[in-house]
Amino acid sequence: MEKEENRRMTRKNDSHSDRVSPCLFYPMLTEKKTLVEDFRRRLKYFFMNPCEKYRARGRKPWKLMLQILKIAIITFQLVSFGLSNEMMVTFKEENLMVFKHLFLKEYKDQRVDRYAVYTKTDVYDHIYYVIDRFINLQNLTVGNHAYEKIEGEYTPLTLCQEFFRKGSISPGNDTFDIDPHVDKECISVYPLEPLEDKTLSRDINFSLDFKRLLSVNIYLTLKAINLQTVRHHELPDCYAFSIIIMFDNRANSGRIKINLENNVGINECKDWNVASTSGKNNHLLLFDSFVILACFTSLILCTRSVYKGSQLQFHYTAFFHTYFGKTVSWSERMEFVNGWYILIIVSDTLTIAGSALKIGIQTKDLTNYDVCSILLGTSTMLVWVGVIRYLGFFKKYNILILALRAAFPNVIRFSCCAGLIYLGYCFCGWIVLGPYHEKFRTLDKVTECLFSLINGDDLYSTFQKMREKRYMVWLFSRLYLYSFLSLFIYMVLSLFIALITDTYETIKQHQKDRVLVSQLKAFVAECRDQPDSGKYKIDKEPTCCCYCFG
């Protein structure tokens, strides 16, 4: 009985709801329609370009003007730092060349791996030559080089040898007995102490056991001042050159390779006086501070826009679910995430970090030139790439941007597949051709060589250097190179170009036929209000609770 009573009450309520007065129904319908139109107008305003937004609500495009200003000041900052960095790099490279000619006996400008010695006498002569040049440096160099002083004492030259702890090697009898543990012995030679004889074993008590010898390393430190910055009204830099001269015998092949490396430390000069320099340096510091302020403002504005876009995406998802009972795809949700703003945020972050490092370098508190160059160079590249966004306001340029964005997922998938084939050829070429060809000696050289072959570089020389090798290796190299070139030049590159071309033609045809590819664009296109109609100025932004009732 209770169940039947419940059914009668339910039918009564349903019949009562069916007899709702039109006076209540039409206002609800009108309110719903107004809400939909307001939200459609809000979406259209969100996807307008800065000029259209200015005509719609009269708001000045501050972000657009700030980005244009940033292009100018960041480029100027990069050029200023590049010129200063160029002088520093030139000074380091020229000093490296000076040290090679000063300390390496009979050195000529040649490849480093070709400078070697082959006899015991040559090894001793070259070591003594370095020591003699170090002791008589002040009488030899034409530069402003000097010995390093620590607490009033000169830093000595350190001569070290590394060798197996013990060993007995007899190649004629095919026997050897060796302890693989490595020992190290070092002696110090102070400057201004001339040697009496050219025999090292007599003057400095140093001898070499070539059968157990692994390497001989000579360490010395010199100081210099880069005066070319003074001509550009900048503060001079004081350099400390930590020089390492290596005699490499690890291969024990009878050929000892000699190499000189130079590690540079840059410090603030203790006592200096240059007229008309501090003023310009202060101007550069103020300019870098202005760049940081501009980028920080841009960072805040773009972060705010990204946050607003994510909020609107959430409202759009709730709106479509409430009024149309539809779910919003992931690709449509990503329409609200402006990739250009993400690009600007990354660029601003890199510029702020790079400018802070640049200020530290100018004040001589930091010497991270390489890190600063990477940060400023990458940020400037991203700033100029961001200019493409403003070209998208024009229809013909916008086709290119849309094609690149649409083709990007397919290009990534295609590149992953092609990359697997490329890696297979790299490993194969490295293990088979590495012992016979210099360009395949290491894995990184193989990747560079194959990439050059794809672009048509060094084709003849790569084939030519395999002519005098073993017949089986020569035959394999031909099959390897011909198959790689045929596969990547005629097939992979052609398919890669076809992917982008097909996407470009599809986008172009869609724009010509006015095809709307998503329900978001179709929904927004129903709004016929022009930016200068005045309706956007009174537009209110409803909250999410408005979309959840109906």
C-alpha positions in Angstrom: 0.0 0.0 0.0 2.8 2.4 0.8 4.5 1.7 -2.6 1.2 2.5 -4.4 0.8 5.8 -2.5 4.3 6.8 -3.4 3.6 6.2 -7.1 0.5 8.4 -6.9 2.4 11.2 -5.3 5.1 11.0 -7.9 2.6 11.1 -10.8 0.9 14.1 -9.1 4.2 16.0 -8.8 5.1 15.2 -12.4 1.7 16.5 -13.7 2.1 19.6 -11.6 5.5 20.3 -13.1 4.1 19.8 -16.6 1.6 22.6 -16.0 4.3 25.3 -15.2 3.0 28.7 -16.2 4.5 30.3 -19.4 5.1 33.4 -17.3 7.8 31.6 -15.4 9.2 29.5 -18.3 9.9 32.3 -20.8 11.9 34.5 -18.4 14.1 31.5 -17.6 14.6 30.8 -21.3 15.5 34.4 -22.0 17.9 34.5 -19.0 19.6 31.3 -20.3 19.9 32.7 -23.8 21.4 35.9 -22.5 23.9 34.0 -20.4 25.0 31.9 -23.4 25.4 35.0 -25.5 27.4 36.7 -22.8 29.7 33.7 -22.5 30.1 33.4 -26.2 31.1 37.1 -26.4 33.6 36.5 -23.5 35.2 33.7 -25.4 35.4 35.7 -28.6 37.1 38.6 -26.7 39.6 36.1 -25.2 40.7 35.0 -28.6 41.0 38.5 -30.1 44.4 40.0 -30.9 45.7 43.0 -29.0 44.5 45.5 -31.6 41.0 44.1 -31.6 40.9 44.1 -27.8 41.8 47.7 -27.8 38.9 48.5 -30.2 36.5 46.3 -28.1 37.2 47.7 -24.6 39.7 50.6 -25.1 42.3 48.8 -23.1 45.8 49.7 -24.2 47.9 46.7 -25.3 50.5 47.0 -22.6 51.9 43.5 -23.2 52.3 44.1 -26.9 54.2 47.4 -26.3 56.3 45.8 -23.6 57.3 42.9 -25.9 58.3 45.4 -28.6 60.4 47.3 -26.0 61.9 44.0 -24.8 63.0 43.1 -28.3 65.0 46.3 -28.6 66.6 46.3 -25.1 67.4 42.6 -24.9 69.0 42.7 -28.4 71.1 45.7 -27.3 72.1 44.0 -24.1 73.1 40.9 -26.0 75.2 42.9 -28.5 76.9 44.7 -25.7 77.7 41.5 -23.8 78.8 39.8 -27.1 81.4 42.5 -27.8 82.8 42.2 -24.3 82.8 38.4 -24.5 84.5 38.5 -27.9 87.4 40.5 -26.5 87.7 38.0 -23.6 87.6 34.9 -25.9 90.1 36.5 -28.3 92.5 37.2 -25.4 92.2 33.6 -24.1 92.7 32.1 -27.6 95.7 34.3 -28.4 97.3 33.5 -25.0 96.8 29.8 -25.6 98.6 30.1 -28.9 101.4 32.2 -27.2 101.9 29.5 -24.6 102.1 26.7 -27.2 104.9 28.6 -29.1 106.6 29.5 -25.8 106.7 26.1 -24.1 106.4 23.5 -26.8 109.7 22.9 -28.6 109.7 23.5 -32.4 105.9 23.9 -32.3 104.1 24.9 -35.5 100.5 25.8 -36.0 99.2 22.3 -36.7 96.7 19.8 -35.3 97.2 18.9 -31.7 97.2 15.1 -32.2 100.1 15.3 -34.6 102.5 16.9 -32.1 104.4 14.0 -30.5 107.9 12.6 -29.7 109.3 9.2 -30.3 112.7 8.9 -28.5 113.8 9.1 -24.9 116.2 12.0 -25.8 113.3 14.0 -27.3 111.2 13.5 -24.2 113.9 14.8 -21.9 114.7 17.7 -24.3 111.1 18.8 -24.4 110.6 18.6 -20.6 113.8 20.6 -20.1 112.7 23.1 -22.8 109.5 23.8 -20.8 111.4 24.3 -17.6 114.0 26.6 -19.2 111.3 28.7 -20.9 109.4 29.0 -17.6 112.5 30.2 -15.7 113.5 32.7 -18.4 109.9 33.8 -19.1 110.4 37.5 -18.3 113.3 37.7 -20.9 111.3 35.9 -23.6 107.7 37.0 -23.7 106.5 40.2 -25.4 103.2 40.2 -23.5 102.5 41.4 -20.0 102.9 37.9 -18.5 104.2 37.3 -15.0 104.6 34.6 -12.3 101.8 34.1 -9.8 102.5 35.1 -6.3 100.8 33.7 -3.2 101.6 35.4 0.1 104.7 37.0 -1.4 106.1 33.8 -2.8 106.2 32.7 -6.4 104.1 29.7 -7.5 106.5 27.0 -8.7 106.3 24.8 -11.8 105.3 21.3 -10.8 106.6 18.3 -12.8 104.7 15.1 -12.1 105.0 11.6 -13.6 102.5 8.7 -13.3 103.7 5.1 -13.7 102.8 1.6 -12.7 104.0 0.7 -9.2 106.2 -2.1 -10.5 106.6 -4.0 -13.7 108.9 -6.2 -15.7 108.1 -6.3 -19.4 109.9 -8.4 -22.0 108.2 -8.3 -25.4 110.9 -10.5 -27.0 110.0 -13.4 -24.6 106.3 -12.6 -24.7 106.3 -12.2 -20.9 105.5 -9.4 -18.5 104.8 -9.0 -14.8 103.1 -5.7 -13.8 101.3 -4.2 -10.9 98.3 -2.1 -12.3 98.3 0.3 -9.3 99.4 3.8 -10.4 101.9 5.8 -8.4 102.6 9.5 -8.8 105.8 11.5 -8.2 106.2 15.3 -8.3 109.0 17.8 -8.0 108.8 21.6 -7.9 110.9 24.1 -9.8 110.8 27.7 -8.7 111.2 30.6 -11.2 114.4 32.7 -11.3 116.5 29.6 -10.5 118.5 28.8 -13.6 119.7 25.3 -14.2 123.4 24.7 -14.7 123.1 21.8 -17.1 120.6 20.5 -19.6 120.6 17.1 -18.0 117.5 16.8 -15.8 118.7 13.8 -13.8 121.7 15.9 -12.6 120.0 19.2 -11.9 116.6 18.3 -10.5 116.9 14.6 -9.8 114.2 13.5 -12.2 114.3 10.3 -14.2 111.8 8.3 -16.2 111.2 4.6 -16.5 109.6 4.5 -19.9 108.5 0.8 -19.6 106.3 1.7 -16.7 105.6 5.3 -17.6 102.0 6.4 -18.2 102.2 10.2 -18.4 104.2 13.2 -17.5 102.3 16.4 -16.6 103.8 19.8 -16.1 101.7 22.4 -14.2 102.4 26.1 -14.1 100.4 29.3 -13.5 100.9 32.7 -15.1 99.2 36.0 -14.6 98.2 38.6 -17.2 95.9 41.7 -17.6 93.6 42.2 -20.6 94.2 45.8 -21.5 92.1 45.8 -24.7 88.9 46.4 -22.6 90.3 49.8 -21.6 90.0 51.1 -25.1 86.2 50.4 -24.8 86.0 52.3 -21.5 85.4 49.1 -19.5 87.1 47.8 -16.4 90.2 45.7 -17.1 90.3 42.0 -16.2 93.1 40.2 -14.5 93.6 36.6 -15.7 95.2 33.6 -14.1 96.3 31.0 -16.6 96.6 27.5 -15.2 98.7 25.7 -17.9 99.0 21.9 -18.1 101.4 20.3 -20.5 100.7 16.6 -20.9 103.0 13.9 -22.3 100.6 11.0 -22.9 102.1 7.5 -22.9 99.0 5.5 -21.9 98.9 3.7 -25.2 102.6 2.5 -24.7 102.9 2.4 -28.5 106.2 4.3 -28.7 104.5 7.5 -29.6 104.1 10.0 -26.8 101.6 12.7 -27.6 102.1 16.2 -26.3 99.3 18.6 -25.6 98.9 21.9 -23.8 95.7 22.9 -22.1 94.9 26.3 -20.6 92.3 26.8 -17.8 91.5 30.5 -17.3 90.4 32.2 -14.1 89.2 35.8 -14.2 89.5 38.0 -11.2 89.1 41.7 -10.2 92.4 43.6 -10.4 93.4 44.6 -6.9 94.7 48.1 -7.6 93.7 49.9 -10.9 93.0 53.3 -12.1 91.5 54.1 -15.5 90.1 57.5 -16.3 86.5 57.8 -17.7 85.6 54.2 -17.0 83.4 54.0 -13.9 80.7 56.2 -15.4 80.1 54.0 -18.4 80.2 50.9 -16.2 77.5 52.4 -14.0 75.4 53.1 -17.0 75.6 49.5 -18.1 74.6 48.3 -14.6 71.6 50.7 -14.7 70.6 49.4 -18.1 70.9 45.7 -17.0 68.7 46.6 -14.0 66.1 48.2 -16.3 66.1 45.0 -18.5 65.5 42.9 -15.3 62.6 45.2 -14.3 61.0 45.1 -17.8 61.3 41.3 -18.0 59.9 40.9 -14.5 56.9 43.0 -15.4 56.4 41.0 -18.6 56.7 37.8 -16.6 53.9 38.9 -14.2 51.6 40.0 -17.0 52.0 36.8 -19.0 51.7 34.6 -16.0 48.4 36.4 -15.2 47.2 35.8 -18.7 48.0 32.1 -18.6 46.1 31.9 -15.3 43.1 33.7 -16.7 43.2 31.3 -19.7 43.2 28.2 -17.4 40.2 29.7 -15.5 38.3 30.3 -18.7 39.1 26.8 -19.9 37.6 25.4 -16.7 34.5 27.6 -17.1 34.1 26.5 -20.7 34.3 22.9 -19.8 31.6 23.3 -17.1 29.4 25.4 -19.4 29.4 22.8 -22.2 28.7 20.0 -19.8 25.8 21.9 -18.2 24.0 23.4 -21.2 24.8 20.9 -24.0 25.7 17.8 -22.1 28.9 17.4 -24.0 32.5 16.8 -22.9 35.3 19.0 -24.1 38.3 17.2 -25.8 41.8 17.7 -24.6 42.8 19.5 -27.9 40.0 22.1 -27.3 41.2 22.6 -23.7 44.7 23.3 -25.0 43.3 26.1 -27.1 43.1 28.2 -23.9 46.7 27.6 -23.2 48.6 30.3 -25.1 51.9 28.8 -26.1 53.3 32.2 -26.9 52.9 33.3 -23.3 54.7 30.2 -22.1 57.5 31.1 -24.5 57.7 34.6 -23.2 57.7 33.4 -19.6 60.6 31.1 -20.3 62.4 33.9 -22.2 61.9 36.3 -19.3 63.1 33.9 -16.7 66.3 33.2 -18.8 66.8 36.9 -19.4 66.5 37.8 -15.7 69.0 35.1 -14.7 71.4 36.1 -17.5 71.2 39.8 -16.7 71.9 39.1 -13.0 75.0 37.0 -14.0 76.0 39.8 -16.4 75.9 42.3 -13.5 78.0 40.0 -11.4 80.5 39.7 -14.3 80.7 43.5 -14.8 81.3 44.0 -11.1 84.0 41.2 -11.2 82.1 39.1 -8.6 81.5 36.3 -11.0 83.3 34.9 -14.0 80.6 32.5 -15.5 80.9 33.8 -19.1 79.7 30.6 -20.6 76.6 30.3 -18.5 75.7 33.9 -19.0 76.2 33.5 -22.8 73.9 30.5 -22.9 71.2 32.3 -20.8 71.3 35.5 -22.8 71.7 33.8 -26.2 68.7 31.5 -25.6 66.5 34.2 -24.2 67.2 36.5 -27.2 66.5 33.6 -29.6 63.1 33.0 -27.9 62.3 36.8 -28.0 62.9 36.9 -31.7 61.0 33.7 -32.3 58.1 35.3 -30.4 57.9 38.0 -33.1 56.2 35.3 -35.3 53.2 35.6 -33.0 52.6 39.2 -34.2 53.0 38.1 -37.8 50.1 35.8 -37.1 47.7 38.8 -37.0 48.0 38.8 -40.8 46.2 36.1 -42.7 48.9 35.0 -45.1 51.5 34.7 -42.3 49.0 33.0 -40.0 48.7 30.1 -42.4 52.4 29.3 -41.9 52.1 29.4 -38.1 48.9 27.2 -38.1 50.6 24.7 -40.4 53.7 24.5 -38.1 51.5 24.0 -35.0 49.3 21.4 -36.7 52.2 19.5 -38.1 54.3 19.4 -34.9 52.7 16.2 -33.3 53.2 14.3 -36.6 56.7 15.6 -37.0 57.6 14.5 -33.5 56.3 11.0 -34.0 58.0 10.7 -37.4 61.3 12.0 -35.9 61.2 9.3 -33.2 60.8 6.5 -35.8 63.5 8.0 -38.0 65.7 8.5 -35.0 65.7 4.8 -34.2 66.9 3.9 -37.7 69.5 6.7 -37.4 70.8 5.3 -34.1 71.1 1.8 -35.6 73.3 3.1 -38.4 75.4 5.1 -35.9 76.2 2.0 -33.8 76.9 -0.1 -36.8 79.2 2.4 -38.4 81.0 3.0 -35.1 81.8 -0.7 -34.4 82.6 -1.7 -38.0 84.2 1.4 -39.7 85.6 3.0 -36.5 89.0 1.2 -36.7 89.5 2.2 -40.3 88.0 5.6 -40.7 88.7 8.7 -38.6 85.1 10.1 -38.9 83.7 6.9 -37.4 86.3 6.7 -34.6 83.9 7.7 -31.7 80.2 7.6 -31.4 79.7 11.4 -31.4 81.9 11.6 -34.6 79.7 9.0 -36.2 76.5 11.0 -35.5 78.1 14.2 -36.8 79.4 12.5 -40.0 76.1 10.8 -40.8 74.2 14.1 -40.3 76.7 15.8 -42.6 76.1 13.1 -45.2 72.3 13.7 -45.1 73.0 17.4 -45.8 75.3 16.5 -48.7 78.6 17.5 -47.0 81.9 15.5 -47.2 80.4 12.8 -49.5 83.5 12.4 -51.7 86.0 12.5 -48.9 84.1 10.0 -46.8 84.0 7.5 -49.7 87.6 8.3 -50.7 89.2 7.5 -47.3 87.9 3.9 -47.4 89.6 3.0 -50.7 92.8 1.6 -49.2 91.2 -0.6 -46.5 90.6 -4.3 -46.5 88.4 -5.6 -49.2 85.7 -6.9 -46.9 85.6 -3.7 -44.9 85.7 -1.6 -48.1 82.7 -3.6 -49.6 80.7 -3.3 -46.3 81.4 0.5 -46.2 80.0 0.9 -49.7 76.8 -1.1 -48.8 76.5 0.9 -45.5 76.9 4.3 -47.1 74.8 3.7 -50.2 71.9 2.3 -48.1 72.1 5.1 -45.6 72.1 7.8 -48.2 69.3 6.2 -50.2 67.2 5.7 -47.2 67.5 9.1 -45.6 68.0 11.4 -48.5 65.4 9.9 -50.9 62.9 8.5 -48.5 63.0 9.9 -44.9 63.6 13.6 -46.0 60.9 13.3 -48.7 58.4 11.9 -46.2 59.3 14.6 -43.7 58.7 17.4 -46.3 55.5 15.7 -47.4 54.2 15.7 -43.8 54.6 19.5 -43.5 53.4 20.2 -47.1 50.2 18.1 -46.6 49.4 19.9 -43.3 50.0 23.3 -45.0 47.6 22.4 -47.9 45.0 21.1 -45.4 45.1 24.3 -43.4 45.0 26.4 -46.5 42.0 24.6 -47.8 40.2 24.9 -44.5 40.7 28.6 -44.5 39.5 28.9 -48.1 36.4 26.8 -47.4 35.9 28.3 -43.9 35.8 24.9 -42.3 35.5 25.0 -38.5 37.5 22.1 -37.2 36.3 22.2 -33.5 33.1 22.8 -31.6 34.9 25.7 -29.7 35.5 27.6 -32.9 32.0 26.8 -34.1 30.5 28.1 -30.9 32.5 31.3 -30.9 31.8 31.9 -34.6 28.1 32.3 -33.8 28.9 35.6 -32.1 28.4 38.3 -34.8 29.3 41.3 -32.6 32.2 43.3 -34.0 35.0 44.6 -31.7 33.9 48.2 -32.1 30.2 47.4 -31.5 30.4 48.6 -27.9 28.9 45.4 -26.5 32.2 44.2 -25.1 32.6 47.2 -22.8 29.6 46.1 -20.7 30.5 42.5 -20.7 30.6 40.9 -17.3 32.5 37.8 -16.5 30.2 35.3 -14.8 31.5 32.8 -12.3 31.3 29.1 -12.6 28.2 28.8 -10.4 26.2 30.5 -13.2 27.0 27.6 -15.5 25.9 24.9 -13.0 22.3 26.0 -12.8 19.7 25.6 -15.5 
